[in-house]
């Protein structure tokens, strides 16, 4: 079972790597005339960025952690309640990222290139509007996004902790995948139109924010299919595995 779980994680990583360049070309292709179009050569340079591989490592690690629960279910080793903390924490983290990415997309539409200043408002190290404006060009937006992410993360962790108290492990797994899938679809419904709007304006930085929303939504949507792919592998193994005498083969 562990080998099939590892294969599922590997397929997820390969899917993200293969889709990276096509999505970049689709998001920053020649359909806009604001001068920020990119071609194959520039798109391929993303594989040289350490931030890309850090982002990929976080997503792959999240997929692996989410597969711990279906792995134990498939092995018929139902975990204790305290063992459900890991999928709860991971799910809350990804839902928090969806909310922040959706918020960033809306801010980029509303404020254009001044959108980072609105995100920097949540930076606790800025104390007045002048500092917020100045912080929009530095680490202020990143700190603000980090604060927002942590806040949403804590809220979703509390919500799913209450679910874990009453749900069986398989029910909790279905709830996790359902919420992540619905959340990613909703976030994409916000991020994609937002990206089209800012790309058709003369914005310079705003398209980067809306593209982050698209990348986040697609990545988490693909992550939701991990448990389903894993159980397909498990079902295949059970079908081809020699059965003991007197045990009927599953249909």
Secondary structure as GFF3:
##gff-version 3
##sequence-region A 1 251
A	DSSP	alpha_helix	2	27	.	.	.	ID=ss1
A	DSSP	alpha_helix	40	44	.	.	.	ID=ss2
A	DSSP	three_ten_helix	45	48	.	.	.	ID=ss3
A	DSSP	alpha_helix	50	74	.	.	.	ID=ss4
A	DSSP	three_ten_helix	81	84	.	.	.	ID=ss5
A	DSSP	alpha_helix	85	111	.	.	.	ID=ss6
A	DSSP	three_ten_helix	112	114	.	.	.	ID=ss7
A	DSSP	alpha_helix	115	120	.	.	.	ID=ss8
A	DSSP	alpha_helix	129	135	.	.	.	ID=ss9
A	DSSP	alpha_helix	140	166	.	.	.	ID=ss10
A	DSSP	alpha_helix	169	199	.	.	.	ID=ss11
A	DSSP	alpha_helix	206	224	.	.	.	ID=ss12
A	DSSP	alpha_helix	226	240	.	.	.	ID=ss13
###
